[in-house]
Amino acid sequence: MARPVWNGVVSFGLLNVPVQLYTATRDIDLHFRMLDARNRKPIRYERVNADTGEEVPWKEVVKAFEYSKGSYVVVDEKELRKIAPDATESVDIETFVEQAAIDPMYFEKPYYLVPGKKAEKGYVLLREALRRSGKVAIARVVIRTRQYLAMMMPHDDALLLNLLRFPQEIVEAKEFDFPGGALSKYRISAAELRMAQDLLETMSGKWKPQDYKDEFRARLRRLLQTRVDKQHGTLRIDEQAGEQQPESSATNVVDFVALLKKSLAKPTPHRARTGARNKSAAPKRRAQRKRA
């Protein structure tokens, strides 16, 4: 059964919508193992000291940063935990922007936000408000120990949470030498440009993602299937083993009108961060998740 990556709430004004986060992508690569060619046994990788050649036990392994060639500074796990972001268990919406304003280069990985049981009303309310506004929500979320910038948007009946790259992770185009300037600089005539446009039009069509297949993976799968069948008889390679449907968590019915009125009346800064959850309800939610 598919397991949620994260459990928490989406904070929208004073509304908290319980959700579970599920990855929206699937790893379909066929993975190979390294074997000893002499007896077909798996090769085990060990932690070995580069100077002595001796194996290093896990309890003696520390994290270090190499600030110059051969020079390291060791960072203690306790120090890392102190500066790690708090696991707030909430998607904290900061602002709403036009979707067209976000460069696709910032998109990193999509996730589905699945509503908890009896949380459908708040989920649909937020989804339709986003759909009718034509905007997307910019939020922050902590998954495991790392804080991410994210974009929330409606996708059919779902709310999609797409993790975004921070600006510092994007390589700027000015670092490369791209051909610019007038077309005459490259001796491109009006006739050549017109023919290129005509060719583009003749090759145009509708986007149908189902028409595109990973051909190399299909050939590799057939090769492996033939080898497996030859050695062990008919034994099919499972495409999607272990996949199951998501579970939902229970929550309480809330007065949405009252919360929306309070949210509109409450003066807020540009950063509309409302990730503070009802502390009295937090133990109940944790207990519900443990029972689930």
C-alpha positions in Angstrom: 0.0 0.0 0.0 1.3 3.5 -0.9 2.5 5.2 2.3 2.2 9.0 2.8 5.5 10.9 2.7 4.1 13.4 5.3 1.0 14.1 7.4 -0.2 17.5 8.4 -2.5 20.4 7.6 -2.8 23.1 4.9 -3.1 26.5 6.7 -5.3 28.9 4.9 -6.2 32.0 7.0 -7.6 30.4 10.1 -8.6 27.2 8.3 -6.6 24.1 8.8 -7.3 21.3 6.3 -5.8 17.9 7.4 -4.0 16.3 4.4 -1.5 13.6 3.6 1.3 14.0 1.1 1.9 11.3 -1.6 4.5 11.4 -4.3 3.0 12.1 -7.8 5.8 10.4 -9.7 6.9 6.7 -9.9 10.4 5.2 -10.3 10.1 2.9 -13.2 13.9 2.3 -13.7 15.1 -1.3 -13.8 17.9 -1.4 -11.2 21.0 -3.6 -11.5 23.0 -5.2 -8.7 26.8 -5.7 -8.8 27.8 -9.4 -8.6 31.1 -11.3 -8.3 31.5 -12.8 -11.8 33.1 -15.9 -10.3 30.2 -17.1 -8.1 27.3 -14.7 -8.9 27.2 -13.4 -5.3 26.3 -9.8 -4.5 29.1 -7.4 -3.8 29.0 -5.6 -0.4 30.4 -2.1 -0.1 32.2 -1.3 3.2 33.2 1.8 5.0 37.0 1.7 4.8 39.6 4.2 6.2 41.5 5.7 3.2 44.8 5.6 5.1 44.7 2.3 7.1 42.4 0.3 4.8 40.5 -0.9 7.9 36.7 -1.0 8.0 35.1 1.8 10.0 32.1 0.9 12.3 29.0 3.1 12.0 29.5 4.5 15.6 32.9 6.0 14.5 31.5 7.7 11.4 31.1 11.5 11.6 29.9 14.2 9.2 32.5 16.7 7.9 32.7 19.5 5.4 35.8 19.7 3.1 36.5 23.5 3.0 39.7 23.0 1.1 41.6 20.1 -0.4 42.3 17.6 2.4 41.0 20.0 5.1 37.8 19.1 7.0 35.7 20.6 9.7 33.6 18.1 11.7 29.9 19.0 12.4 28.2 17.3 15.3 24.7 15.8 14.9 23.5 17.8 17.9 24.6 21.0 16.2 22.8 20.0 13.0 19.6 19.3 14.9 19.7 22.7 16.6 19.7 24.6 13.2 17.3 22.3 11.4 13.9 23.8 10.7 11.0 22.9 13.1 8.8 20.1 11.9 5.6 22.2 11.9 3.4 19.5 10.2 1.8 22.3 8.2 1.9 23.7 4.7 2.2 27.4 5.5 0.8 29.5 2.7 2.7 32.8 2.4 1.2 34.4 -0.6 -0.8 33.9 -3.9 0.7 34.7 -7.3 -0.1 34.3 -11.0 1.0 30.9 -12.2 2.5 32.3 -15.3 4.9 34.4 -13.2 6.7 31.2 -12.1 9.4 30.1 -14.5 9.2 26.3 -15.1 12.9 26.1 -14.2 11.9 26.4 -10.6 9.7 23.2 -10.7 11.4 20.3 -9.0 9.0 17.5 -7.9 5.2 17.1 -7.7 3.2 15.6 -4.9 -0.5 15.0 -4.4 -2.2 16.5 -1.3 -4.9 14.0 -0.3 -7.6 15.3 2.2 -8.2 13.5 5.5 -11.5 11.9 6.2 -14.3 14.5 6.7 -11.9 17.2 5.6 -13.3 17.3 2.0 -15.2 20.6 2.4 -12.1 22.6 3.3 -10.1 20.9 0.7 -12.6 21.6 -2.1 -13.1 25.2 -0.9 -9.4 25.9 -1.2 -9.1 24.1 -4.5 -12.0 26.0 -6.1 -10.9 29.3 -4.7 -7.5 28.8 -6.4 -9.1 27.6 -9.6 -11.4 30.6 -9.9 -8.7 33.1 -9.1 -6.3 31.7 -11.6 -3.6 31.9 -9.0 -1.3 29.5 -7.2 -0.3 29.4 -3.5 3.4 29.9 -2.6 4.1 28.0 0.7 6.8 26.5 2.8 6.7 22.9 4.1 9.2 20.9 6.2 9.5 17.3 5.0 11.6 15.1 7.3 14.3 17.6 8.3 14.5 19.9 5.3 12.4 23.0 4.5 11.1 23.4 1.0 9.6 26.2 -1.0 6.5 24.9 -2.7 3.7 25.9 -5.2 0.1 24.6 -4.5 -2.3 24.5 -7.5 -5.5 22.7 -8.6 -5.0 19.8 -10.9 -8.4 18.3 -12.0 -10.0 17.2 -8.7 -6.6 17.2 -6.8 -4.5 19.8 -5.1 -0.9 19.5 -6.4 2.0 20.5 -4.3 5.0 21.1 -6.5 8.3 21.5 -4.7 10.3 24.5 -6.1 13.9 25.2 -6.3 15.3 28.3 -4.5 16.7 31.0 -6.7 20.2 30.2 -5.5 19.9 26.8 -7.1 19.2 28.1 -10.6 22.1 28.7 -13.0 21.6 32.1 -14.7 21.7 32.1 -18.5 24.2 35.0 -18.5 26.8 32.6 -17.4 26.8 31.1 -20.9 27.5 32.6 -24.3 24.2 32.3 -26.2 23.9 33.7 -29.8 22.0 37.0 -29.6 21.5 40.1 -31.7 19.9 40.6 -35.1 19.1 37.7 -37.4 21.3 39.3 -40.1 24.3 38.7 -37.9 23.9 35.0 -38.6 22.9 35.5 -42.3 19.4 34.2 -41.7 17.1 35.4 -44.5 13.4 36.2 -44.3 12.7 33.2 -46.7 14.7 30.8 -44.4 12.8 32.0 -41.4 9.4 31.7 -43.2 10.2 28.1 -44.3 11.3 27.1 -40.8 7.9 28.5 -39.5 6.1 26.6 -42.2 7.9 23.3 -41.3 7.0 23.9 -37.6 3.3 24.3 -38.6 3.3 21.1 -40.6 4.8 19.2 -37.6 2.4 20.7 -35.0 -0.2 18.7 -33.2 -1.9 18.2 -29.8 0.1 17.2 -26.7 -0.7 13.5 -26.0 1.7 12.3 -23.3 0.4 8.7 -23.7 2.0 8.6 -27.2 5.5 8.8 -25.7 7.1 5.7 -24.3 10.5 4.9 -22.8 11.6 2.7 -25.7 15.0 1.8 -24.2 13.4 0.6 -20.9 10.8 -1.5 -22.9 13.6 -3.2 -24.8 15.6 -3.7 -21.6 12.6 -5.2 -19.9 12.0 -7.6 -22.8 15.6 -8.7 -22.6 15.5 -9.3 -18.9 12.2 -11.1 -19.2 13.7 -13.5 -21.8 16.6 -14.2 -19.5 14.4 -14.8 -16.5 12.1 -17.1 -18.4 15.1 -19.0 -19.8 16.6 -19.7 -16.4 13.5 -20.1 -14.2 10.6 -20.8 -16.6 7.8 -18.3 -17.0 8.2 -15.6 -14.3 6.8 -12.2 -15.1 8.6 -9.0 -14.0 6.0 -7.0 -12.0 5.6 -3.4 -13.1 3.9 -1.9 -10.1 4.4 -4.3 -7.2 3.1 -3.3 -3.8 1.0 -0.4 -4.9 -2.0 0.3 -2.8 -4.6 3.0 -2.2 -3.9 5.9 0.2 -5.5 5.9 3.7 -7.4 8.9 5.1 -7.2 10.2 8.6 -10.2 11.5 10.6 -10.8 15.1 11.6 -13.6 17.2 13.1 -16.3 19.3 11.4 -15.5 23.0 11.6 -17.5 26.2 10.9 -15.9 27.5 7.7 -17.9 30.6 7.4 -16.9 31.8 10.9 -13.2 31.0 10.2 -13.3 32.8 6.9 -14.9 35.9 8.4 -12.2 36.0 11.2 -9.4 35.5 8.6 -10.7 38.4 6.5 -11.2 40.6 9.6 -7.8 39.8 11.0 -5.0 42.3 9.8 -2.2 40.2 8.3 1.2 41.2 6.8 2.2 40.3 3.2 3.5 37.0 4.5 0.1 35.3 5.1 1.8 32.6 7.2 -0.9 31.0 9.3 0.7 27.6 10.1 0.0 27.8 13.8 -2.3 24.9 14.6 -4.8 24.4 17.3 -2.6 23.0 20.1 -5.5 21.4 21.9 -6.4 19.4 18.8 -2.7 18.4 18.1 -2.6 15.5 20.6 -5.9 14.2 19.3 -4.6 14.2 15.7 -1.4 12.5 16.7 -3.4 9.8 18.6 -5.6 9.3 15.5 -2.5 8.9 13.3 -1.1 6.3 15.7 -4.4 4.4 15.7 -4.4 4.5 11.9 
